[in-house]
Amino acid sequence: MAYVISEDCIACGVCIDECPVEAISEGDIYSIDPELCTDCGTCADVCPTEAISPE
């Protein structure tokens, strides 16, 4: 099950550097490609606004 990023995202960029498979894309609100996400949860662990959660 892939992780998703909610509207609480502030586009700070912390999660992008943590993703081992580069599944996160930049934008006004970042997004996670469910085809690439390995469900490791590393991005959710570092998100300062807790905007990332399992789908």
N, C-alpha and C positions, 0 to 999 in steps of 0.2 A: 504494500500500500504506500503510495507516494505521499510526501508532505505537501502542504499547500500554504500559501502566504495570504493572510487576510488584509483587509483595508487598513488595519492598524500599522502596516508597514510604513516606515518613514524614509525608506530608500537610503539608509546609512551606509550600506555596502559591506557590513561586517560578515554577513552570511556568505557572500560570494567567495571570499578567500578561504572559507572553511570547507566548501563543498569539494569532496575528492573526485567527483565525476563531472564537474562544471555544468550542473543541471539548472543553475539559477541564472535568469536573464534580468538585466537592468531595465528600468522604466520608472514611471511615476510611482508605481507600486511594483515591486519585483515579482517575478513568477518562477515557478519550478516546473520543468518539463517532466511529466510523469513517466515518460518513456526512459529517461535517463536516471531518475531518482532511484537510489538503492535502499531507501528507507533507513539510512544510518542515524538520522536525527542530529547530526553535528550542527546543522544550521539552526535548528530550534534551540539548541543548548546555548548558542551565542547571541541570539536575537534579544536586543535590549527592550523591545516592546512586546515580547511574547506573541508576535504576529504569525509565527510559523507553528503549524500543528499537523498531526497525521490527518489524512483525508478521511 
